Amino acid sequence: MNFLKTTGHSVRFAQRRGLTNVKTQLTCNNHFRPLSTRLYSSQSQHVAHKKSSNIPWVIGSLVVFGPLLFKLTSPPPPRKRNLQSDEHHNIPEAPSSVVPIIDKEEEVEEKEAEIKEAEKDSDPVVIKQVQTPYVLVGAGTASFAAAQAIKEKDPEANVVIIGDEGYAPYMRPPLSKELWFSEDSEVGTNLIFKDWSGTERNAVYQDISKYEVISDASGSDLKTTKIKLLLNKSVTKLDVENHAVTLNDGSIIYYNKVLLATGGEPKKLPVQIDSEQVSTFRSVRDFQKLDMIANEGAHIAVIGGGFLGSELAVALAHRSGSNSNLKVTQIFPEDGNMAKVFPAYLTKWTTSRVRKLGVDIKENNRVESVIADNESGKTIVKLSNGESLSVDHVVVAIGVEPRVDLARDAGLEIDEKLLGVIVNAELEARRDVYVAGDMVSFHDIQLGRRRIEHHDHAVLSGRHAGENMVTNKGRAYGHQSMFWSDLGPEVGYEAVGVIDSQLPTVSVWAKATANDTPAAAAAAAASADPTSDSTKSITEEIASKKENPFKNEKFGKGLVFYVRDQKIVGLVLFNVFGKVQEARNIINGGYTSDKIDGLIKQFDLYSKNH
């Protein structure tokens, strides 16, 4: 067994503590073992039996008494004796019959030859056991990617994903993007959406029927070729020395190798209260709750001006177009949307675009207090400028903190600056312990030590860790991950490298057209794919209008290069799509800022098709 319950121990547990071959010990200690039973044991036991043979006694009798007594005497029949008893008493057994010694020796030799021949010809008895599992802690994107990689390399591998939610692994980006643009009233239940190209997709990677769903640790021993899925369970302890994880119900699963991919926990406001009217946003449950509130019509305050906060504000504002009772207010302490990643001028432009979409923005404001008004059922949000807002619901979207407590308690090294688990180039924290996704602190050859909280990194780091776990090749992780964000179907950007507004930037801009939007780019990609099953969507509706959403706009599309010590360390492609690999090549190439003029040519920024 690969698991233990609180009431007993597995064979593997016993073996680790020297309690092996229990059946053999019981047999050896049984002084009344039948004579016909043969004990197959180590070579040392056979030697001991031969040393206790009666042949020397017989030879002595023949020498002393001569031929006359030859037929009257014979050795006792060979038999297996209890070694411990014989050695203790040292008493020879009495003869049970009179047979010629030569015939007896020949009989013994023949039997031994027959046994050896039988052992040689017969196939060894093999008890087929389930492999010790690869245990993947966390049921998110990184674990799903790792499981797929392991199964591709070893289809018979025993893979167990452990997640604390009730859903099979799903992708998080649609929760704040495309799902909000669905016209299906059941979108909160089925999680089906259409991407910007009109292709229908599901936020859940694959239907739960394709997994072997297990209910407890004992399921890790179940023989199946499917990936095992243990839901609504969490791992409370990682025992690196004994290769074991302990679940919140006290049961233990022994692993072959383990992946930690526990992701992050949403940050909370210092003044946040425990109320049904105040929530964070991270999971499917969070989406379903906010979707229901938005459908009912409400005044929703979104706290946070970064990626998630800005995406949610825009998504809710879009929903307000079909529900006049829905009002959206966005609050953050920075100068504008995306102020921590964009240069100031681009932040200002982006904020103006979000306002045009119907979001009431309260920039340069901190939340001083959040108070529940039990009489009205409203929540009062007091701002640093003295203003008070009475809202129906508050969504806190101010980032995440990596879940590293499990790793810290297990003695793994933690990067206290980046708050991730430190790994080597192969994404291994300790022998047979791998880490991937939001919580991993890894060394980037070009950019130094990093921790990344984006979907692409979760996919590629999870897959890379999975391959290293199953192949033992120890390949170094060198992927330069990208991330993207869409502020609706008209404004989007993709980025590679270190994107920090504190760094110097060099920007190049061009006039944008109706083709320079996330929706148009997705539609073009879908039309070029003969296997695409895209249907009519918001993308085609925008295209059919032939309107340029960036008419008279200064920053319709462009490139923003981020520079550190004269080296290009980051690149934002603003409404420039399909050029991520070119951006990766620039970062990996270690180019300096004086090469920018020559580098922009490969992005076709001034082409009529872009």
C-alpha positions in Angstrom: 0.0 0.0 0.0 1.1 3.6 -0.7 -1.0 5.0 2.1 -1.6 4.8 5.8 -4.7 5.4 7.9 -4.6 6.7 11.4 -5.4 3.2 12.7 -2.7 1.1 11.0 0.5 1.0 8.9 1.3 -0.1 5.4 3.8 -2.6 4.3 6.0 0.2 3.0 5.8 1.7 6.5 7.0 -1.5 8.0 9.8 -1.9 5.5 11.1 1.5 6.3 11.4 0.5 9.9 13.0 -2.9 9.3 9.9 -5.0 9.9 10.3 -6.9 6.6 9.5 -10.5 5.7 7.0 -10.8 8.5 5.5 -14.0 7.1 8.9 -15.6 7.1 9.6 -14.7 10.7 6.3 -16.1 11.9 7.1 -19.4 10.1 10.6 -19.6 11.5 9.3 -19.0 15.1 6.7 -21.8 14.8 8.3 -24.8 16.5 5.6 -27.1 15.2 6.1 -26.5 11.5 5.0 -29.6 9.4 7.7 -31.7 8.1 6.5 -31.4 4.5 6.8 -27.6 4.6 9.8 -26.2 2.8 11.2 -22.9 4.0 12.7 -20.8 1.1 15.0 -18.4 2.8 18.5 -17.0 2.6 21.6 -19.0 1.7 22.9 -18.8 5.3 20.0 -21.0 6.5 20.8 -23.7 4.0 24.4 -23.8 5.1 23.3 -24.2 8.7 21.2 -27.3 7.8 24.1 -28.9 6.0 26.3 -28.4 9.0 23.8 -30.3 11.2 23.8 -33.3 8.9 24.1 -36.9 10.5 26.4 -38.2 7.7 29.6 -37.9 9.9 27.9 -40.1 12.6 27.1 -42.8 10.1 30.6 -42.8 8.7 32.0 -43.2 12.2 29.8 -46.1 12.9 30.9 -47.9 9.7 34.5 -47.4 10.5 34.1 -48.7 14.1 31.7 -51.6 13.6 32.7 -52.8 10.2 30.8 -54.5 7.5 28.9 -56.7 10.0 26.9 -53.8 11.3 26.4 -52.1 7.9 22.9 -53.4 7.4 21.9 -53.0 10.9 22.5 -49.3 11.2 21.5 -46.3 9.2 21.3 -42.5 9.8 18.0 -40.9 10.7 15.9 -39.6 7.8 16.9 -36.1 6.7 14.4 -33.6 7.8 14.1 -29.9 8.4 14.6 -29.0 12.0 14.0 -25.9 14.0 17.4 -24.4 13.9 17.1 -22.4 17.1 15.9 -25.5 19.0 18.6 -27.9 17.6 21.4 -25.4 18.3 20.1 -24.9 21.8 19.7 -28.6 22.9 22.3 -30.1 20.4 20.4 -33.5 20.6 20.5 -35.7 17.5 17.2 -37.3 16.4 16.7 -41.0 16.7 16.7 -43.1 13.5 13.2 -43.9 12.2 14.1 -46.6 9.7 16.9 -48.8 8.4 17.9 -48.1 4.8 21.2 -48.3 2.9 23.1 -45.1 3.3 24.0 -45.0 -0.4 20.3 -45.2 -1.4 19.4 -42.5 1.1 22.1 -40.2 -0.2 21.1 -40.8 -3.8 17.4 -40.1 -2.9 18.4 -36.8 -1.3 20.5 -35.7 -4.2 17.8 -36.6 -6.7 15.2 -34.6 -4.7 17.5 -31.6 -4.5 18.2 -31.8 -8.3 14.5 -32.0 -9.0 13.8 -29.0 -6.9 16.6 -27.0 -8.5 15.3 -28.0 -12.0 11.8 -27.0 -11.0 13.0 -23.6 -9.7 15.0 -23.1 -12.9 12.2 -23.9 -15.3 9.3 -22.2 -13.4 8.7 -18.5 -13.8 9.1 -16.5 -10.6 6.0 -15.6 -8.8 5.5 -11.8 -9.3 3.0 -9.9 -7.2 2.1 -6.9 -9.4 1.7 -3.8 -7.2 0.5 -0.3 -8.1 3.4 2.1 -8.5 4.2 4.5 -5.7 2.4 7.6 -6.9 3.5 10.9 -8.2 1.7 13.3 -5.9 0.8 16.7 -7.2 -0.3 19.1 -4.4 -2.7 21.7 -5.7 -5.3 21.2 -8.5 -4.5 24.2 -10.6 -2.9 24.8 -14.0 0.6 23.8 -13.0 -0.5 20.4 -11.5 -2.7 19.7 -14.6 0.2 20.5 -16.9 2.6 18.3 -14.8 0.1 15.4 -14.8 -0.2 15.5 -18.6 3.6 15.6 -19.0 4.1 12.6 -16.7 1.4 10.6 -18.5 2.8 11.3 -21.9 6.2 10.0 -20.8 4.8 7.1 -18.8 1.2 6.1 -19.5 1.2 3.6 -16.7 2.4 6.2 -14.1 0.3 6.5 -10.9 -0.5 10.2 -10.7 -2.6 11.7 -7.9 -3.7 15.4 -7.9 -4.8 16.7 -4.6 -7.0 19.9 -4.5 -8.9 21.7 -1.8 -11.7 22.8 -4.1 -14.6 20.8 -5.5 -13.7 21.3 -9.1 -11.4 19.6 -11.5 -8.4 21.7 -12.7 -9.5 24.8 -14.5 -7.9 27.9 -16.0 -8.2 31.2 -14.1 -7.9 33.9 -16.8 -11.4 33.5 -18.1 -12.8 34.2 -14.6 -12.0 37.9 -15.0 -12.1 38.0 -18.8 -14.2 36.1 -21.4 -16.8 34.6 -19.0 -18.2 38.0 -18.3 -18.9 38.6 -22.0 -21.0 35.4 -22.3 -24.7 35.9 -23.0 -25.5 32.5 -21.5 -27.4 32.9 -18.3 -26.0 29.5 -17.1 -22.4 30.6 -17.6 -21.8 30.5 -13.8 -22.8 26.8 -13.8 -21.3 25.4 -17.0 -18.3 27.7 -17.2 -18.5 27.6 -21.0 -17.5 30.8 -22.9 -16.5 32.0 -26.3 -13.1 33.5 -26.8 -12.6 36.6 -28.8 -12.5 34.6 -32.0 -15.9 33.0 -31.2 -14.5 29.6 -30.4 -16.5 27.9 -27.7 -14.4 26.7 -24.8 -14.7 25.6 -21.2 -12.7 27.0 -18.3 -12.4 23.4 -16.9 -9.5 21.7 -18.8 -11.2 18.4 -19.2 -14.4 16.8 -18.0 -14.2 15.2 -14.5 -15.3 11.8 -16.1 -11.8 11.6 -17.6 -10.3 11.4 -14.1 -10.4 8.6 -11.6 -12.0 10.5 -8.8 -11.0 9.1 -5.4 -12.5 10.0 -2.0 -9.5 9.4 0.3 -5.9 8.3 0.6 -6.7 4.7 0.0 -7.6 5.5 -3.6 -3.9 6.2 -4.3 -3.5 2.4 -4.5 -6.3 1.9 -7.0 -5.1 0.4 -10.3 -6.1 2.7 -13.2 -4.5 4.4 -16.2 -6.4 7.6 -15.5 -5.1 10.5 -13.5 -6.4 10.3 -10.0 -8.2 13.3 -8.6 -8.7 13.8 -4.8 -10.9 16.9 -4.2 -11.9 18.8 -1.2 -8.7 17.7 0.6 -5.6 19.6 1.6 -2.1 18.6 2.5 -1.1 19.6 6.0 2.4 18.1 6.2 5.2 17.2 3.9 7.7 14.6 5.2 10.6 15.0 2.8 12.8 12.3 4.5 10.1 9.6 4.4 8.5 10.7 1.1 5.1 11.2 2.6 2.3 13.8 2.7 -0.3 14.0 5.4 -3.9 15.0 4.5 -6.2 17.1 6.6 -8.1 13.9 7.7 -4.9 12.5 9.2 -4.2 9.9 6.5 -0.9 9.6 4.8 0.1 9.0 1.1 3.7 7.9 0.4 5.0 9.3 -2.9 7.6 8.5 -5.5 8.1 12.2 -6.2 6.0 15.2 -5.2 5.1 18.5 -6.9 4.2 21.5 -4.8 1.9 23.8 -6.9 -0.4 25.3 -4.2 -0.6 28.7 -6.0 -1.4 31.8 -4.0 -3.9 33.2 -1.5 -5.7 36.5 -2.3 -4.4 39.4 -0.2 -6.9 41.1 2.1 -7.2 44.8 3.1 -5.7 45.7 6.4 -9.2 47.0 7.3 -11.1 44.2 5.7 -14.1 42.8 7.6 -15.6 39.3 7.7 -18.8 39.9 5.8 -20.9 38.3 3.0 -20.8 41.6 1.3 -17.0 41.7 1.1 -15.0 39.1 -0.8 -11.8 38.4 -2.6 -11.6 37.0 -6.2 -9.6 33.9 -7.1 -11.7 30.8 -7.6 -14.7 29.5 -9.5 -16.8 30.0 -6.4 -15.8 33.6 -6.3 -16.8 34.1 -9.9 -20.2 32.4 -9.3 -20.9 34.6 -6.3 -20.0 37.8 -8.1 -21.9 36.8 -11.3 -25.0 36.3 -9.3 -24.7 39.7 -7.5 -24.1 41.4 -10.8 -27.1 39.8 -12.4 -29.3 41.0 -9.6 -28.2 44.6 -10.2 -26.0 46.2 -7.6 -23.4 48.9 -6.8 -20.1 47.0 -6.7 -16.8 48.5 -5.5 -13.6 46.9 -7.0 -10.6 47.6 -4.8 -7.3 47.4 -6.8 -5.9 48.9 -10.0 -3.7 46.2 -11.2 -4.3 43.3 -13.6 -7.1 41.6 -11.9 -8.8 44.8 -10.5 -8.8 46.5 -13.9 -10.0 43.4 -15.7 -12.9 42.9 -13.3 -13.9 46.6 -13.4 -14.1 46.5 -17.2 -15.9 43.1 -17.2 -18.5 44.3 -14.8 -19.0 47.6 -16.7 -19.6 45.5 -19.8 -22.3 43.6 -17.9 -23.9 46.9 -16.9 -24.7 47.5 -20.5 -27.4 44.9 -20.3 -28.3 45.7 -16.7 -28.9 49.4 -16.0 -29.0 48.7 -12.3 -25.4 47.6 -12.2 -22.9 50.3 -11.2 -19.1 49.8 -10.9 -16.7 51.9 -8.9 -12.9 51.1 -8.9 -10.7 52.3 -6.1 -6.9 52.2 -5.9 -4.0 54.3 -4.4 -2.0 54.7 -7.6 -2.3 57.5 -10.2 -4.2 55.3 -12.6 -4.9 51.8 -13.9 -1.8 49.5 -14.3 0.4 52.2 -12.7 2.8 49.6 -11.3 3.6 48.2 -14.7 3.0 51.0 -17.3 4.9 54.2 -17.7 2.9 57.2 -16.4 1.7 58.4 -19.8 0.3 55.0 -20.7 -1.3 54.6 -17.3 -3.1 57.9 -17.9 -4.3 56.8 -21.3 -5.5 53.4 -20.1 -7.4 55.0 -17.2 -9.2 57.2 -19.6 -10.2 54.2 -21.7 -11.6 52.4 -18.7 -13.6 55.4 -17.7 -15.1 55.5 -21.2 -16.3 51.9 -20.7 -18.4 53.1 -17.7 -16.3 52.6 -14.7 -16.3 55.2 -11.9 -12.6 55.4 -11.0 -11.4 56.7 -7.7 -7.6 56.9 -8.2 -5.1 58.2 -5.6 -7.4 56.9 -2.8 -6.8 54.4 0.0 -9.5 52.5 1.8 -9.5 53.8 5.4 -12.3 51.6 6.6 -15.0 49.1 5.6 -18.2 49.1 7.7 -21.2 46.8 7.4 -24.5 48.7 7.8 -26.8 46.1 9.2 -29.9 48.3 8.9 -29.6 49.0 5.2 -27.7 45.9 4.2 -25.1 48.2 2.6 -21.4 48.3 3.1 -19.8 51.7 3.8 -16.3 52.3 2.3 -14.5 55.3 3.6 -11.7 56.7 1.4 -8.6 58.6 2.3 -9.9 61.8 0.6 -12.8 61.8 3.1 -15.4 60.4 0.7 -17.7 57.6 1.8 -19.3 55.2 -0.6 -22.4 53.1 0.2 -22.2 50.0 -2.0 -23.9 46.6 -2.2 -20.7 44.5 -2.5 -16.9 45.0 -2.2 -14.5 42.9 -4.3 -10.9 43.0 -3.1 -8.4 42.4 -6.0 -5.0 43.6 -4.7 -2.9 40.6 -5.6 -2.0 37.2 -4.1 0.5 35.8 -1.6 2.2 32.5 -2.4 1.1 29.6 -0.3 4.5 28.5 1.1 3.6 27.5 4.7 3.6 23.8 3.8 7.0 24.1 2.2 8.4 26.2 5.0 7.2 23.7 7.7 8.9 21.0 5.7 12.2 22.7 5.9 12.4 23.9 2.3 14.3 27.1 1.6 12.1 30.2 1.2 13.0 33.3 -0.7 12.0 35.9 1.9 12.2 38.8 -0.7 10.1 37.2 -3.4 8.2 34.9 -1.0 8.6 31.8 -3.1 10.1 28.4 -2.6 13.7 28.4 -3.9 14.5 25.7 -6.5 17.5 24.8 -8.6 17.5 25.1 -12.4 15.5 21.8 -12.7 12.7 23.2 -10.5 13.7 20.9 -7.7 13.7 22.2 -4.1 15.0 19.0 -2.5 15.5 15.5 -3.8 12.2 14.3 -5.3 10.4 17.5 -4.3 9.6 19.8 -7.2 7.8 23.2 -7.3 6.0 25.0 -10.0 3.5 27.9 -10.7 3.0 31.1 -8.6 5.0 29.8 -5.6 8.3 29.0 -7.2 11.4 31.3 -6.9 13.7 30.3 -9.8 16.8 31.6 -11.5 16.3 33.2 -14.9 19.7 33.2 -16.7 19.0 36.6 -18.3 16.9 38.3 -15.6 18.1 36.8 -12.3 15.9 35.3 -9.6 12.2 35.7 -10.3 8.7 34.6 -9.1 5.9 34.9 -11.7 2.1 34.8 -11.1 0.9 34.3 -14.7 -0.9 31.5 -16.6 1.8 30.8 -19.2 4.4 30.4 -16.5 2.1 28.0 -14.6 1.6 25.9 -17.7 5.3 25.7 -18.8 6.8 25.4 -15.3 4.3 22.7 -14.4 5.0 20.8 -17.6 8.7 21.1 -17.2 8.6 19.9 -13.6 6.5 16.9 -14.6 8.9 15.9 -17.4 11.9 16.1 -15.0 10.0 14.1 -12.4 9.4 11.2 -14.7 12.5 11.2 -17.0 15.2 12.0 -14.4 17.0 13.9 -17.2 17.2 17.1 -15.1 16.7 19.6 -17.8 17.1 23.3 -16.8 14.0 25.5 -17.0 14.8 28.2 -19.5 11.3 29.3 -20.7 10.8 33.0 -21.0 7.1 33.1 -20.0 4.6 35.7 -21.3 1.5 37.2 -19.8 -1.5 39.1 -21.2 -4.3 41.2 -20.1 -7.5 42.4 -21.9 -9.5 45.4 -21.0 -12.4 44.2 -23.0 -12.3 43.1 -26.7 -10.7 46.4 -27.9 -7.7 46.9 -25.6 -5.2 44.2 -24.8 -1.5 43.7 -24.4 1.0 40.9 -24.2 4.3 41.1 -22.3 7.6 39.3 -21.7 10.2 39.8 -19.1 10.3 42.3 -16.2 7.6 44.9 -16.5 8.0 47.5 -13.8 7.0 51.1 -14.0 10.1 52.1 -11.9 12.4 51.1 -14.8 13.3 53.4 -17.6 11.4 52.8 -20.8 11.7 53.4 -24.5 8.4 53.4 -26.5 7.5 53.3 -30.1 3.9 54.0 -31.2 1.9 53.8 -34.4 -1.6 54.6 -35.6 -4.0 51.8 -34.8 -6.9 50.5 -36.9 -9.9 48.4 -36.2 -7.7 45.3 -36.8 -5.5 46.2 -33.9 -7.6 44.8 -31.1 -7.6 41.5 -29.1 -10.9 40.6 -30.8 -9.6 41.3 -34.3 -6.4 39.4 -33.7 -8.3 36.4 -32.3 -10.6 36.4 -35.3 -7.7 36.5 -37.7 -6.1 33.6 -36.0 -9.3 31.6 -36.1 -10.0 32.3 -39.8 -6.4 31.1 -40.6 -7.1 27.8 -38.7 -9.0 25.4 -40.9 -9.9 23.3 -37.8 -11.5 26.2 -36.0 -15.2 25.8 -35.1 -15.7 29.5 -34.2 -19.2 30.9 -34.4 -20.6 34.4 -34.6 -19.3 36.4 -31.6 -18.7 39.9 -30.4 -15.5 39.8 -32.5 -17.5 39.6 -35.7 -20.0 42.2 -34.6 -17.1 44.7 -34.0 -15.5 43.8 -37.3 -18.8 44.2 -39.2 -19.2 47.8 -38.0 -15.9 48.7 -39.7 -15.4 51.3 -37.0 -12.0 52.3 -35.7 -12.1 52.4 -31.9 -8.8 54.2 -31.9 -9.7 57.1 -34.2 -7.7 60.1 -33.1 -6.1 58.1 -30.3 -2.4 58.7 -29.7 -1.5 55.4 -28.2 -3.5 52.9 -30.3 -0.7 50.3 -30.7 3.0 50.2 -29.8 6.0 48.7 -28.1 7.4 49.6 -24.7 10.9 48.4 -23.9 11.9 48.2 -20.2 15.6 48.8 -19.6 17.9 48.0 -16.6 21.6 48.8 -16.7 21.2 49.5 -20.4 20.0 46.0 -21.0 16.5 45.3 -22.4 14.8 43.2 -19.6 11.1 43.6 -20.6 8.8 44.3 -23.5 5.1 45.2 -23.7 3.3 44.6 -27.0 0.3 47.0 -26.7 -2.4 45.9 -29.2 0.4 44.2 -31.1 -0.4 40.4 -31.4 1.3 37.3 -32.6 4.8 38.6 -31.9 5.5 37.0 -28.5 8.3 34.8 -29.7 10.1 37.8 -31.2 9.9 39.5 -27.8 11.2 36.4 -26.1 14.2 36.3 -28.5 15.0 39.9 -27.6 15.0 39.2 -23.9 16.9 35.9 -24.2 19.4 37.6 -26.6 20.5 40.1 -23.9 20.2 43.1 -26.3 21.0 46.6 -25.1 18.9 49.7 -25.5 21.0 51.1 -28.3 19.8 48.2 -30.5 16.1 49.1 -30.2 15.9 50.9 -33.6 16.9 47.8 -35.4 14.8 45.4 -33.3 11.4 47.1 -34.0 11.5 46.1 -37.6 10.6 42.5 -36.9 7.3 43.6 -35.3 5.9 45.1 -38.6 4.5 48.0 -36.5 3.7 50.2 -39.5 2.3 47.4 -41.7 -1.2 47.9 -43.0 -2.0 44.5 -41.7 -1.2 45.5 -38.1 
